[in-house]
Amino acid sequence: MPRVLNLALAAVLIGLCSPIVVTWSDRSVALRVFLVLAVLPVLLVAALCLTSALRPGSLGRAARRARARRASGAAR
């Protein structure tokens, strides 16, 4: 079930960003910069959802490895 949920969430997030891309040429340069900065976190979350849907547990393992590296670096 988590795979389906993550895949659906990624599809919804990408679907929310697609109208921005379709109407990209009608926007001013300042608005384009703002939209890119606003959409980047959404696309990052969508990418993480897709990663989690494709390989369940991979994000948790990566977080545990990062915490272990941080802890071993602090102990030195």
PQR file of N, CA, C, O and H, with PARSE charges and radii, in Angstrom:
ATOM      1  N   MET A   1       0.807  -1.203   0.000 -0.4000 1.5000
ATOM      2  CA  MET A   1       0.000   0.000   0.000 -0.0000 2.0000
ATOM      3  C   MET A   1       0.851   1.269   0.000  0.5500 1.7000
ATOM      4  O   MET A   1       0.491   2.222  -0.690 -0.5500 1.4000
ATOM      5  N   PRO A   2       1.965   1.329   0.742 -0.5600 1.5000
ATOM      6  CA  PRO A   2       2.774   2.554   0.697  0.2800 2.0000
ATOM      7  C   PRO A   2       3.317   2.858  -0.695  0.5500 1.7000
ATOM      8  O   PRO A   2       3.467   4.025  -1.059 -0.5500 1.4000
ATOM      9  N   ARG A   3       3.614   1.809  -1.486 -0.4000 1.5000
ATOM     10  CA  ARG A   3       4.111   2.058  -2.837 -0.0000 2.0000
ATOM     11  C   ARG A   3       3.059   2.769  -3.675  0.5500 1.7000
ATOM     12  O   ARG A   3       3.360   3.722  -4.393 -0.5500 1.4000
ATOM     13  H   ARG A   3       3.492   0.861  -1.191  0.4000 1.0000
ATOM     14  N   VAL A   4       1.835   2.301  -3.577 -0.4000 1.5000
ATOM     15  CA  VAL A   4       0.745   2.898  -4.354 -0.0000 2.0000
ATOM     16  C   VAL A   4       0.502   4.335  -3.906  0.5500 1.7000
ATOM     17  O   VAL A   4       0.290   5.222  -4.733 -0.5500 1.4000
ATOM     18  H   VAL A   4       1.590   1.527  -2.993  0.4000 1.0000
ATOM     19  N   LEU A   5       0.534   4.556  -2.612 -0.4000 1.5000
ATOM     20  CA  LEU A   5       0.319   5.905  -2.078 -0.0000 2.0000
ATOM     21  C   LEU A   5       1.426   6.851  -2.527  0.5500 1.7000
ATOM     22  O   LEU A   5       1.153   7.979  -2.937 -0.5500 1.4000
ATOM     23  H   LEU A   5       0.706   3.835  -1.941  0.4000 1.0000
ATOM     24  N   ASN A   6       2.663   6.401  -2.452 -0.4000 1.5000
ATOM     25  CA  ASN A   6       3.774   7.258  -2.875 -0.0000 2.0000
ATOM     26  C   ASN A   6       3.719   7.535  -4.369  0.5500 1.7000
ATOM     27  O   ASN A   6       4.006   8.650  -4.804 -0.5500 1.4000
ATOM     28  H   ASN A   6       2.885   5.485  -2.119  0.4000 1.0000
ATOM     29  N   LEU A   7       3.356   6.545  -5.147 -0.4000 1.5000
ATOM     30  CA  LEU A   7       3.244   6.749  -6.584 -0.0000 2.0000
ATOM     31  C   LEU A   7       2.107   7.717  -6.908  0.5500 1.7000
ATOM     32  O   LEU A   7       2.253   8.583  -7.771 -0.5500 1.4000
ATOM     33  H   LEU A   7       3.123   5.639  -4.793  0.4000 1.0000
ATOM     34  N   ALA A   8       0.987   7.571  -6.226 -0.4000 1.5000
ATOM     35  CA  ALA A   8      -0.146   8.472  -6.449 -0.0000 2.0000
ATOM     36  C   ALA A   8       0.195   9.905  -6.020  0.5500 1.7000
ATOM     37  O   ALA A   8      -0.161  10.864  -6.705 -0.5500 1.4000
ATOM     38  H   ALA A   8       0.868   6.867  -5.525  0.4000 1.0000
ATOM     39  N   LEU A   9       0.879  10.039  -4.894 -0.4000 1.5000
ATOM     40  CA  LEU A   9       1.264  11.368  -4.421 -0.0000 2.0000
ATOM     41  C   LEU A   9       2.225  12.037  -5.402  0.5500 1.7000
ATOM     42  O   LEU A   9       2.100  13.229  -5.684 -0.5500 1.4000
ATOM     43  H   LEU A   9       1.167   9.260  -4.338  0.4000 1.0000
ATOM     44  N   ALA A  10       3.174  11.276  -5.915 -0.4000 1.5000
ATOM     45  CA  ALA A  10       4.103  11.830  -6.905 -0.0000 2.0000
ATOM     46  C   ALA A  10       3.354  12.263  -8.159  0.5500 1.7000
ATOM     47  O   ALA A  10       3.647  13.318  -8.720 -0.5500 1.4000
ATOM     48  H   ALA A  10       3.276  10.308  -5.685  0.4000 1.0000
ATOM     49  N   ALA A  11       2.392  11.462  -8.602 -0.4000 1.5000
ATOM     50  CA  ALA A  11       1.620  11.821  -9.792 -0.0000 2.0000
ATOM     51  C   ALA A  11       0.816  13.100  -9.569  0.5500 1.7000
ATOM     52  O   ALA A  11       0.728  13.945 -10.460 -0.5500 1.4000
ATOM     53  H   ALA A  11       2.153  10.605  -8.146  0.4000 1.0000
ATOM     54  N   VAL A  12       0.236  13.238  -8.393 -0.4000 1.5000
ATOM     55  CA  VAL A  12      -0.543  14.449  -8.083 -0.0000 2.0000
ATOM     56  C   VAL A  12       0.371  15.673  -8.046  0.5500 1.7000
ATOM     57  O   VAL A  12       0.030  16.720  -8.595 -0.5500 1.4000
ATOM     58  H   VAL A  12       0.307  12.552  -7.669  0.4000 1.0000
ATOM     59  N   LEU A  13       1.523  15.544  -7.403 -0.4000 1.5000
ATOM     60  CA  LEU A  13       2.441  16.686  -7.313 -0.0000 2.0000
ATOM     61  C   LEU A  13       2.955  17.100  -8.685  0.5500 1.7000
ATOM     62  O   LEU A  13       3.051  18.290  -8.983 -0.5500 1.4000
ATOM     63  H   LEU A  13       1.800  14.694  -6.956  0.4000 1.0000
ATOM     64  N   ILE A  14       3.283  16.127  -9.512 -0.4000 1.5000
ATOM     65  CA  ILE A  14       3.735  16.458 -10.867 -0.0000 2.0000
ATOM     66  C   ILE A  14       2.585  17.058 -11.672  0.5500 1.7000
ATOM     67  O   ILE A  14       2.792  17.972 -12.470 -0.5500 1.4000
ATOM     68  H   ILE A  14       3.205  15.160  -9.270  0.4000 1.0000
ATOM     69  N   GLY A  15       1.380  16.547 -11.464 -0.4000 1.5000
ATOM     70  CA  GLY A  15       0.211  17.103 -12.140 -0.0000 2.0000
ATOM     71  C   GLY A  15      -0.068  18.540 -11.742  0.5500 1.7000
ATOM     72  O   GLY A  15      -0.547  19.333 -12.552 -0.5500 1.4000
ATOM     73  H   GLY A  15       1.212  15.804 -10.815  0.4000 1.0000
ATOM     74  N   LEU A  16       0.234  18.878 -10.488 -0.4000 1.5000
ATOM     75  CA  LEU A  16       0.044  20.260 -10.046 -0.0000 2.0000
ATOM     76  C   LEU A  16       1.053  21.205 -10.688  0.5500 1.7000
ATOM     77  O   LEU A  16       0.766  22.387 -10.878 -0.5500 1.4000
ATOM     78  H   LEU A  16       0.623  18.234  -9.830  0.4000 1.0000
ATOM     79  N   CYS A  17       2.222  20.695 -11.018 -0.4000 1.5000
ATOM     80  CA  CYS A  17       3.263  21.536 -11.618 -0.0000 2.0000
ATOM     81  C   CYS A  17       3.144  21.635 -13.132  0.5500 1.7000
ATOM     82  O   CYS A  17       3.703  22.554 -13.730 -0.5500 1.4000
ATOM     83  H   CYS A  17       2.456  19.735 -10.863  0.4000 1.0000
ATOM     84  N   SER A  18       2.436  20.720 -13.759 -0.4000 1.5000
ATOM     85  CA  SER A  18       2.383  20.704 -15.221 -0.0000 2.0000
ATOM     86  C   SER A  18       1.723  21.936 -15.849  0.5500 1.7000
ATOM     87  O   SER A  18       2.165  22.350 -16.920 -0.5500 1.4000
ATOM     88  H   SER A  18       1.982  19.974 -13.274  0.4000 1.0000
ATOM     89  N   PRO A  19       0.692  22.547 -15.251 -0.5600 1.5000
ATOM     90  CA  PRO A  19       0.147  23.759 -15.887  0.2800 2.0000
ATOM     91  C   PRO A  19       1.156  24.905 -15.968  0.5500 1.7000
ATOM     92  O   PRO A  19       1.074  25.747 -16.863 -0.5500 1.4000
ATOM     93  N   ILE A  20       2.084  24.933 -15.054 -0.4000 1.5000
ATOM     94  CA  ILE A  20       3.111  25.980 -15.083 -0.0000 2.0000
ATOM     95  C   ILE A  20       3.993  25.804 -16.312  0.5500 1.7000
ATOM     96  O   ILE A  20       4.358  26.780 -16.967 -0.5500 1.4000
ATOM     97  H   ILE A  20       2.150  24.249 -14.328  0.4000 1.0000
ATOM     98  N   VAL A  21       4.333  24.560 -16.622 -0.4000 1.5000
ATOM     99  CA  VAL A  21       5.189  24.282 -17.773 -0.0000 2.0000
ATOM    100  C   VAL A  21       4.452  24.548 -19.080  0.5500 1.7000
ATOM    101  O   VAL A  21       5.048  25.034 -20.041 -0.5500 1.4000
ATOM    102  H   VAL A  21       4.036  23.767 -16.090  0.4000 1.0000
ATOM    103  N   VAL A  22       3.175  24.236 -19.121 -0.4000 1.5000
ATOM    104  CA  VAL A  22       2.391  24.413 -20.345 -0.0000 2.0000
ATOM    105  C   VAL A  22       2.288  25.891 -20.712  0.5500 1.7000
ATOM    106  O   VAL A  22       2.352  26.245 -21.889 -0.5500 1.4000
ATOM    107  H   VAL A  22       2.691  23.841 -18.341  0.4000 1.0000
ATOM    108  N   THR A  23       2.130  26.744 -19.721 -0.4000 1.5000
ATOM    109  CA  THR A  23       1.975  28.187 -19.988 -0.0000 2.0000
ATOM    110  C   THR A  23       3.266  28.963 -19.751  0.5500 1.7000
ATOM    111  O   THR A  23       3.224  30.161 -19.471 -0.5500 1.4000
ATOM    112  H   THR A  23       2.078  26.457 -18.765  0.4000 1.0000
ATOM    113  N   TRP A  24       4.406  28.297 -19.859 -0.4000 1.5000
ATOM    114  CA  TRP A  24       5.695  28.902 -19.533 -0.0000 2.0000
ATOM    115  C   TRP A  24       6.009  30.122 -20.396  0.5500 1.7000
ATOM    116  O   TRP A  24       6.528  31.110 -19.877 -0.5500 1.4000
ATOM    117  H   TRP A  24       4.440  27.324 -20.086  0.4000 1.0000
ATOM    118  N   SER A  25       5.714  30.085 -21.681 -0.4000 1.5000
ATOM    119  CA  SER A  25       6.109  31.173 -22.577 -0.0000 2.0000
ATOM    120  C   SER A  25       5.307  32.455 -22.333  0.5500 1.7000
ATOM    121  O   SER A  25       5.731  33.530 -22.755 -0.5500 1.4000
ATOM    122  H   SER A  25       5.293  29.282 -22.103  0.4000 1.0000
ATOM    123  N   ASP A  26       4.167  32.359 -21.664 -0.4000 1.5000
ATOM    124  CA  ASP A  26       3.343  33.548 -21.411 -0.0000 2.0000
ATOM    125  C   ASP A  26       3.788  34.318 -20.172  0.5500 1.7000
ATOM    126  O   ASP A  26       3.202  35.351 -19.849 -0.5500 1.4000
ATOM    127  H   ASP A  26       3.823  31.485 -21.322  0.4000 1.0000
ATOM    128  N   ARG A  27       4.795  33.842 -19.485 -0.4000 1.5000
ATOM    129  CA  ARG A  27       5.200  34.453 -18.210 -0.0000 2.0000
ATOM    130  C   ARG A  27       6.368  35.422 -18.397  0.5500 1.7000
ATOM    131  O   ARG A  27       7.171  35.277 -19.319 -0.5500 1.4000
ATOM    132  H   ARG A  27       5.271  33.003 -19.748  0.4000 1.0000
ATOM    133  N   SER A  28       6.447  36.417 -17.500 -0.4000 1.5000
ATOM    134  CA  SER A  28       7.585  37.333 -17.524 -0.0000 2.0000
ATOM    135  C   SER A  28       8.793  36.639 -16.888  0.5500 1.7000
ATOM    136  O   SER A  28       8.656  35.598 -16.245 -0.5500 1.4000
ATOM    137  H   SER A  28       5.794  36.535 -16.751  0.4000 1.0000
ATOM    138  N   VAL A  29       9.955  37.218 -17.075 -0.4000 1.5000
ATOM    139  CA  VAL A  29      11.189  36.614 -16.568 -0.0000 2.0000
ATOM    140  C   VAL A  29      11.171  36.551 -15.038  0.5500 1.7000
ATOM    141  O   VAL A  29      11.555  35.537 -14.454 -0.5500 1.4000
ATOM    142  H   VAL A  29      10.066  38.063 -17.598  0.4000 1.0000
ATOM    143  N   ALA A  30      10.731  37.620 -14.396 -0.4000 1.5000
ATOM    144  CA  ALA A  30      10.694  37.625 -12.926 -0.0000 2.0000
ATOM    145  C   ALA A  30       9.740  36.565 -12.396  0.5500 1.7000
ATOM    146  O   ALA A  30      10.033  35.898 -11.404 -0.5500 1.4000
ATOM    147  H   ALA A  30      10.420  38.443 -14.870  0.4000 1.0000
ATOM    148  N   LEU A  31       8.613  36.413 -13.051 -0.4000 1.5000
ATOM    149  CA  LEU A  31       7.655  35.399 -12.624 -0.0000 2.0000
ATOM    150  C   LEU A  31       8.193  33.996 -12.883  0.5500 1.7000
ATOM    151  O   LEU A  31       7.940  33.083 -12.097 -0.5500 1.4000
ATOM    152  H   LEU A  31       8.375  36.954 -13.858  0.4000 1.0000
ATOM    153  N   ARG A  32       8.923  33.816 -13.961 -0.4000 1.5000
ATOM    154  CA  ARG A  32       9.536  32.517 -14.240 -0.0000 2.0000
ATOM    155  C   ARG A  32      10.520  32.129 -13.138  0.5500 1.7000
ATOM    156  O   ARG A  32      10.535  30.983 -12.687 -0.5500 1.4000
ATOM    157  H   ARG A  32       9.129  34.557 -14.599  0.4000 1.0000
ATOM    158  N   VAL A  33      11.335  33.083 -12.708 -0.4000 1.5000
ATOM    159  CA  VAL A  33      12.304  32.816 -11.644 -0.0000 2.0000
ATOM    160  C   VAL A  33      11.577  32.441 -10.360  0.5500 1.7000
ATOM    161  O   VAL A  33      11.960  31.487  -9.682 -0.5500 1.4000
ATOM    162  H   VAL A  33      11.323  34.013 -13.074  0.4000 1.0000
ATOM    163  N   PHE A  34      10.541  33.181 -10.028 -0.4000 1.5000
ATOM    164  CA  PHE A  34       9.763  32.872  -8.830 -0.0000 2.0000
ATOM    165  C   PHE A  34       9.130  31.486  -8.927  0.5500 1.7000
ATOM    166  O   PHE A  34       9.153  30.725  -7.960 -0.5500 1.4000
ATOM    167  H   PHE A  34      10.230  33.956 -10.579  0.4000 1.0000
ATOM    168  N   LEU A  35       8.573  31.160 -10.076 -0.4000 1.5000
ATOM    169  CA  LEU A  35       7.923  29.859 -10.249 -0.0000 2.0000
ATOM    170  C   LEU A  35       8.917  28.711 -10.146  0.5500 1.7000
ATOM    171  O   LEU A  35       8.605  27.666  -9.575 -0.5500 1.4000
ATOM    172  H   LEU A  35       8.555  31.779 -10.862  0.4000 1.0000
ATOM    173  N   VAL A  36      10.097  28.900 -10.690 -0.4000 1.5000
ATOM    174  CA  VAL A  36      11.117  27.856 -10.581 -0.0000 2.0000
ATOM    175  C   VAL A  36      11.475  27.636  -9.114  0.5500 1.7000
ATOM    176  O   VAL A  36      11.581  26.497  -8.661 -0.5500 1.4000
ATOM    177  H   VAL A  36      10.350  29.749 -11.154  0.4000 1.0000
ATOM    178  N   LEU A  37      11.658  28.718  -8.382 -0.4000 1.5000
ATOM    179  CA  LEU A  37      12.000  28.594  -6.957 -0.0000 2.0000
ATOM    180  C   LEU A  37      10.852  27.997  -6.149  0.5500 1.7000
ATOM    181  O   LEU A  37      11.088  27.294  -5.166 -0.5500 1.4000
ATOM    182  H   LEU A  37      11.572  29.644  -8.750  0.4000 1.0000
ATOM    183  N   ALA A  38       9.629  28.268  -6.547 -0.4000 1.5000
ATOM    184  CA  ALA A  38       8.474  27.740  -5.824 -0.0000 2.0000
ATOM    185  C   ALA A  38       8.216  26.272  -6.162  0.5500 1.7000
ATOM    186  O   ALA A  38       7.755  25.513  -5.310 -0.5500 1.4000
ATOM    187  H   ALA A  38       9.438  28.839  -7.345  0.4000 1.0000
ATOM    188  N   VAL A  39       8.509  25.872  -7.389 -0.4000 1.5000
ATOM    189  CA  VAL A  39       8.207  24.514  -7.826 -0.0000 2.0000
ATOM    190  C   VAL A  39       9.312  23.520  -7.462  0.5500 1.7000
ATOM    191  O   VAL A  39       9.043  22.324  -7.351 -0.5500 1.4000
ATOM    192  H   VAL A  39       8.884  26.488  -8.081  0.4000 1.0000
ATOM    193  N   LEU A  40      10.524  23.980  -7.277 -0.4000 1.5000
ATOM    194  CA  LEU A  40      11.629  23.070  -6.966 -0.0000 2.0000
ATOM    195  C   LEU A  40      11.364  22.184  -5.750  0.5500 1.7000
ATOM    196  O   LEU A  40      11.576  20.975  -5.842 -0.5500 1.4000
ATOM    197  H   LEU A  40      10.743  24.952  -7.366  0.4000 1.0000
ATOM    198  N   PRO A  41      10.912  22.723  -4.614 -0.5600 1.5000
ATOM    199  CA  PRO A  41      10.635  21.828  -3.477  0.2800 2.0000
ATOM    200  C   PRO A  41       9.531  20.809  -3.773  0.5500 1.7000
ATOM    201  O   PRO A  41       9.584  19.676  -3.294 -0.5500 1.4000
ATOM    202  N   VAL A  42       8.547  21.209  -4.549 -0.4000 1.5000
ATOM    203  CA  VAL A  42       7.453  20.291  -4.896 -0.0000 2.0000
ATOM    204  C   VAL A  42       7.990  19.150  -5.752  0.5500 1.7000
ATOM    205  O   VAL A  42       7.644  17.990  -5.533 -0.5500 1.4000
ATOM    206  H   VAL A  42       8.504  22.129  -4.938  0.4000 1.0000
ATOM    207  N   LEU A  43       8.834  19.478  -6.724 -0.4000 1.5000
ATOM    208  CA  LEU A  43       9.408  18.443  -7.576 -0.0000 2.0000
ATOM    209  C   LEU A  43      10.383  17.564  -6.808  0.5500 1.7000
ATOM    210  O   LEU A  43      10.505  16.375  -7.105 -0.5500 1.4000
ATOM    211  H   LEU A  43       9.115  20.421  -6.902  0.4000 1.0000
ATOM    212  N   LEU A  44      11.079  18.126  -5.827 -0.4000 1.5000
ATOM    213  CA  LEU A  44      11.960  17.324  -4.982 -0.0000 2.0000
ATOM    214  C   LEU A  44      11.159  16.305  -4.180  0.5500 1.7000
ATOM    215  O   LEU A  44      11.552  15.142  -4.083 -0.5500 1.4000
ATOM    216  H   LEU A  44      10.980  19.091  -5.586  0.4000 1.0000
ATOM    217  N   VAL A  45      10.051  16.733  -3.613 -0.4000 1.5000
ATOM    218  CA  VAL A  45       9.186  15.808  -2.870 -0.0000 2.0000
ATOM    219  C   VAL A  45       8.618  14.745  -3.807  0.5500 1.7000
ATOM    220  O   VAL A  45       8.516  13.577  -3.431 -0.5500 1.4000
ATOM    221  H   VAL A  45       9.732  17.677  -3.692  0.4000 1.0000
ATOM    222  N   ALA A  46       8.251  15.142  -5.020 -0.4000 1.5000
ATOM    223  CA  ALA A  46       7.743  14.171  -5.993 -0.0000 2.0000
ATOM    224  C   ALA A  46       8.822  13.150  -6.347  0.5500 1.7000
ATOM    225  O   ALA A  46       8.533  11.959  -6.469 -0.5500 1.4000
ATOM    226  H   ALA A  46       8.334  16.091  -5.326  0.4000 1.0000
ATOM    227  N   ALA A  47      10.053  13.604  -6.512 -0.4000 1.5000
ATOM    228  CA  ALA A  47      11.151  12.684  -6.812 -0.0000 2.0000
ATOM    229  C   ALA A  47      11.394  11.729  -5.648  0.5500 1.7000
ATOM    230  O   ALA A  47      11.645  10.543  -5.861 -0.5500 1.4000
ATOM    231  H   ALA A  47      10.288  14.571  -6.413  0.4000 1.0000
ATOM    232  N   LEU A  48      11.320  12.236  -4.430 -0.4000 1.5000
ATOM    233  CA  LEU A  48      11.484  11.371  -3.263 -0.0000 2.0000
ATOM    234  C   LEU A  48      10.350  10.354  -3.156  0.5500 1.7000
ATOM    235  O   LEU A  48      10.578   9.209  -2.768 -0.5500 1.4000
ATOM    236  H   LEU A  48      11.116  13.199  -4.258  0.4000 1.0000
ATOM    237  N   CYS A  49       9.145  10.762  -3.494 -0.4000 1.5000
ATOM    238  CA  CYS A  49       8.008   9.825  -3.500 -0.0000 2.0000
ATOM    239  C   CYS A  49       8.211   8.739  -4.543  0.5500 1.7000
ATOM    240  O   CYS A  49       7.939   7.567  -4.283 -0.5500 1.4000
ATOM    241  H   CYS A  49       8.959  11.693  -3.809  0.4000 1.0000
ATOM    242  N   LEU A  50       8.684   9.119  -5.718 -0.4000 1.5000
ATOM    243  CA  LEU A  50       8.943   8.121  -6.751 -0.0000 2.0000
ATOM    244  C   LEU A  50      10.054   7.166  -6.332  0.5500 1.7000
ATOM    245  O   LEU A  50       9.968   5.963  -6.579 -0.5500 1.4000
ATOM    246  H   LEU A  50       8.905  10.071  -5.930  0.4000 1.0000
ATOM    247  N   THR A  51      11.089   7.696  -5.702 -0.4000 1.5000
ATOM    248  CA  THR A  51      12.170   6.850  -5.210 -0.0000 2.0000
ATOM    249  C   THR A  51      11.653   5.867  -4.176  0.5500 1.7000
ATOM    250  O   THR A  51      12.003   4.686  -4.198 -0.5500 1.4000
ATOM    251  H   THR A  51      11.159   8.673  -5.502  0.4000 1.0000
ATOM    252  N   SER A  52      10.834   6.351  -3.287 -0.4000 1.5000
ATOM    253  CA  SER A  52      10.268   5.487  -2.254 -0.0000 2.0000
ATOM    254  C   SER A  52       9.326   4.458  -2.849  0.5500 1.7000
ATOM    255  O   SER A  52       9.247   3.340  -2.342 -0.5500 1.4000
ATOM    256  H   SER A  52      10.550   7.310  -3.269  0.4000 1.0000
ATOM    257  N   ALA A  53       8.612   4.801  -3.904 -0.4000 1.5000
ATOM    258  CA  ALA A  53       7.700   3.843  -4.537 -0.0000 2.0000
ATOM    259  C   ALA A  53       8.473   2.765  -5.288  0.5500 1.7000
ATOM    260  O   ALA A  53       8.066   1.603  -5.311 -0.5500 1.4000
ATOM    261  H   ALA A  53       8.676   5.710  -4.315  0.4000 1.0000
ATOM    262  N   LEU A  54       9.582   3.152  -5.898 -0.4000 1.5000
ATOM    263  CA  LEU A  54      10.359   2.183  -6.668 -0.0000 2.0000
ATOM    264  C   LEU A  54      11.183   1.264  -5.778  0.5500 1.7000
ATOM    265  O   LEU A  54      11.307   0.071  -6.056 -0.5500 1.4000
ATOM    266  H   LEU A  54       9.912   4.096  -5.879  0.4000 1.0000
ATOM    267  N   ARG A  55      11.743   1.815  -4.711 -0.4000 1.5000
ATOM    268  CA  ARG A  55      12.591   1.033  -3.815 -0.0000 2.0000
ATOM    269  C   ARG A  55      12.199   1.311  -2.373  0.5500 1.7000
ATOM    270  O   ARG A  55      12.809   2.162  -1.725 -0.5500 1.4000
ATOM    271  H   ARG A  55      11.643   2.784  -4.485  0.4000 1.0000
ATOM    272  N   PRO A  56      11.205   0.620  -1.863 -0.5600 1.5000
ATOM    273  CA  PRO A  56      10.757   0.879  -0.487  0.2800 2.0000
ATOM    274  C   PRO A  56      11.889   0.648   0.509  0.5500 1.7000
ATOM    275  O   PRO A  56      12.617  -0.341   0.428 -0.5500 1.4000
ATOM    276  N   GLY A  57      12.016   1.560   1.428 -0.4000 1.5000
ATOM    277  CA  GLY A  57      13.046   1.443   2.456 -0.0000 2.0000
ATOM    278  C   GLY A  57      14.360   2.090   2.089  0.5500 1.7000
ATOM    279  O   GLY A  57      15.215   2.260   2.958 -0.5500 1.4000
ATOM    280  H   GLY A  57      11.424   2.363   1.494  0.4000 1.0000
ATOM    281  N   SER A  58      14.556   2.458   0.830 -0.4000 1.5000
ATOM    282  CA  SER A  58      15.845   3.012   0.427 -0.0000 2.0000
ATOM    283  C   SER A  58      16.107   4.370   1.080  0.5500 1.7000
ATOM    284  O   SER A  58      17.245   4.683   1.429 -0.5500 1.4000
ATOM    285  H   SER A  58      13.862   2.320   0.124  0.4000 1.0000
ATOM    286  N   LEU A  59      15.056   5.175   1.245 -0.4000 1.5000
ATOM    287  CA  LEU A  59      15.245   6.476   1.889 -0.0000 2.0000
ATOM    288  C   LEU A  59      15.564   6.305   3.364  0.5500 1.7000
ATOM    289  O   LEU A  59      16.377   7.051   3.910 -0.5500 1.4000
ATOM    290  H   LEU A  59      14.132   4.921   0.962  0.4000 1.0000
ATOM    291  N   GLY A  60      14.937   5.336   4.016 -0.4000 1.5000
ATOM    292  CA  GLY A  60      15.225   5.072   5.425 -0.0000 2.0000
ATOM    293  C   GLY A  60      16.638   4.576   5.620  0.5500 1.7000
ATOM    294  O   GLY A  60      17.314   4.977   6.567 -0.5500 1.4000
ATOM    295  H   GLY A  60      14.277   4.731   3.572  0.4000 1.0000
ATOM    296  N   ARG A  61      17.100   3.693   4.720 -0.4000 1.5000
ATOM    297  CA  ARG A  61      18.475   3.199   4.815 -0.0000 2.0000
ATOM    298  C   ARG A  61      19.467   4.335   4.590  0.5500 1.7000
ATOM    299  O   ARG A  61      20.482   4.419   5.281 -0.5500 1.4000
ATOM    300  H   ARG A  61      16.550   3.366   3.951  0.4000 1.0000
ATOM    301  N   ALA A  62      19.182   5.204   3.635 -0.4000 1.5000
ATOM    302  CA  ALA A  62      20.073   6.330   3.369 -0.0000 2.0000
ATOM    303  C   ALA A  62      20.130   7.267   4.570  0.5500 1.7000
ATOM    304  O   ALA A  62      21.199   7.777   4.905 -0.5500 1.4000
ATOM    305  H   ALA A  62      18.357   5.136   3.073  0.4000 1.0000
ATOM    306  N   ALA A  63      18.997   7.497   5.219 -0.4000 1.5000
ATOM    307  CA  ALA A  63      18.968   8.364   6.402 -0.0000 2.0000
ATOM    308  C   ALA A  63      19.759   7.727   7.547  0.5500 1.7000
ATOM    309  O   ALA A  63      20.486   8.423   8.257 -0.5500 1.4000
ATOM    310  H   ALA A  63      18.128   7.083   4.947  0.4000 1.0000
ATOM    311  N   ARG A  64      19.624   6.408   7.733 -0.4000 1.5000
ATOM    312  CA  ARG A  64      20.383   5.739   8.795 -0.0000 2.0000
ATOM    313  C   ARG A  64      21.875   5.806   8.525  0.5500 1.7000
ATOM    314  O   ARG A  64      22.660   6.018   9.450 -0.5500 1.4000
ATOM    315  H   ARG A  64      19.034   5.843   7.157  0.4000 1.0000
ATOM    316  N   ARG A  65      22.281   5.627   7.265 -0.4000 1.5000
ATOM    317  CA  ARG A  65      23.711   5.721   6.931 -0.0000 2.0000
ATOM    318  C   ARG A  65      24.233   7.131   7.186  0.5500 1.7000
ATOM    319  O   ARG A  65      25.344   7.300   7.689 -0.5500 1.4000
ATOM    320  H   ARG A  65      21.644   5.454   6.514  0.4000 1.0000
ATOM    321  N   ALA A  66      23.437   8.142   6.840 -0.4000 1.5000
ATOM    322  CA  ALA A  66      23.868   9.529   7.070 -0.0000 2.0000
ATOM    323  C   ALA A  66      23.996   9.811   8.562  0.5500 1.7000
ATOM    324  O   ALA A  66      24.948  10.461   8.992 -0.5500 1.4000
ATOM    325  H   ALA A  66      22.535   8.004   6.431  0.4000 1.0000
ATOM    326  N   ARG A  67      23.034   9.322   9.358 -0.4000 1.5000
ATOM    327  CA  ARG A  67      23.137   9.523  10.811 -0.0000 2.0000
ATOM    328  C   ARG A  67      24.347   8.804  11.385  0.5500 1.7000
ATOM    329  O   ARG A  67      25.011   9.333  12.276 -0.5500 1.4000
ATOM    330  H   ARG A  67      22.260   8.793   9.008  0.4000 1.0000
ATOM    331  N   ALA A  68      24.643   7.608  10.891 -0.4000 1.5000
ATOM    332  CA  ALA A  68      25.810   6.870  11.380 -0.0000 2.0000
ATOM    333  C   ALA A  68      27.100   7.593  11.023  0.5500 1.7000
ATOM    334  O   ALA A  68      28.027   7.658  11.831 -0.5500 1.4000
ATOM    335  H   ALA A  68      24.104   7.178  10.167  0.4000 1.0000
ATOM    336  N   ARG A  69      27.158   8.137   9.808 -0.4000 1.5000
ATOM    337  CA  ARG A  69      28.363   8.899   9.409 -0.0000 2.0000
ATOM    338  C   ARG A  69      28.516  10.145  10.257  0.5500 1.7000
ATOM    339  O   ARG A  69      29.621  10.496  10.671 -0.5500 1.4000
ATOM    340  H   ARG A  69      26.406   8.084   9.152  0.4000 1.0000
ATOM    341  N   ARG A  70      27.388  10.819  10.517 -0.4000 1.5000
ATOM    342  CA  ARG A  70      27.430  12.026  11.325 -0.0000 2.0000
ATOM    343  C   ARG A  70      27.889  11.708  12.753  0.5500 1.7000
ATOM    344  O   ARG A  70      28.676  12.450  13.342 -0.5500 1.4000
ATOM    345  H   ARG A  70      26.490  10.534  10.181  0.4000 1.0000
ATOM    346  N   ALA A  71      27.389  10.602  13.296 -0.4000 1.5000
ATOM    347  CA  ALA A  71      27.756  10.211  14.657 -0.0000 2.0000
ATOM    348  C   ALA A  71      29.222   9.799  14.734  0.5500 1.7000
ATOM    349  O   ALA A  71      29.899  10.124  15.709 -0.5500 1.4000
ATOM    350  H   ALA A  71      26.750   9.999  12.818  0.4000 1.0000
ATOM    351  N   SER A  72      29.722   9.095  13.728 -0.4000 1.5000
ATOM    352  CA  SER A  72      31.122   8.674  13.755 -0.0000 2.0000
ATOM    353  C   SER A  72      32.041   9.876  13.528  0.5500 1.7000
ATOM    354  O   SER A  72      33.148   9.916  14.065 -0.5500 1.4000
ATOM    355  H   SER A  72      29.172   8.831  12.935  0.4000 1.0000
ATOM    356  N   GLY A  73      31.601  10.837  12.754 -0.4000 1.5000
ATOM    357  CA  GLY A  73      32.390  12.051  12.545 -0.0000 2.0000
ATOM    358  C   GLY A  73      32.448  12.915  13.781  0.5500 1.7000
ATOM    359  O   GLY A  73      33.460  13.571  14.026 -0.5500 1.4000
ATOM    360  H   GLY A  73      30.702  10.805  12.318  0.4000 1.0000
ATOM    361  N   ALA A  74      31.376  12.932  14.575 -0.4000 1.5000
ATOM    362  CA  ALA A  74      31.334  13.731  15.792 -0.0000 2.0000
ATOM    363  C   ALA A  74      32.163  13.070  16.893  0.5500 1.7000
ATOM    364  O   ALA A  74      32.669  13.759  17.779 -0.5500 1.4000
ATOM    365  H   ALA A  74      30.554  12.399  14.377  0.4000 1.0000
ATOM    366  N   ALA A  75      32.307  11.751  16.850 -0.4000 1.5000
ATOM    367  CA  ALA A  75      33.039  11.033  17.896 -0.0000 2.0000
ATOM    368  C   ALA A  75      34.539  11.208  17.740  0.5500 1.7000
ATOM    369  O   ALA A  75      35.285  10.970  18.690 -0.5500 1.4000
ATOM    370  H   ALA A  75      31.896  11.191  16.130  0.4000 1.0000
ATOM    371  N   ARG A  76      34.987  11.607  16.594 -0.4000 1.5000
ATOM    372  CA  ARG A  76      36.440  11.736  16.362 -0.0000 2.0000
ATOM    373  C   ARG A  76      37.008  12.926  17.033  0.5500 1.7000
ATOM    374  O   ARG A  76      38.209  13.175  16.937 -0.5500 1.4000
ATOM    375  H   ARG A  76      34.381  11.800  15.822  0.4000 1.0000
TER
END
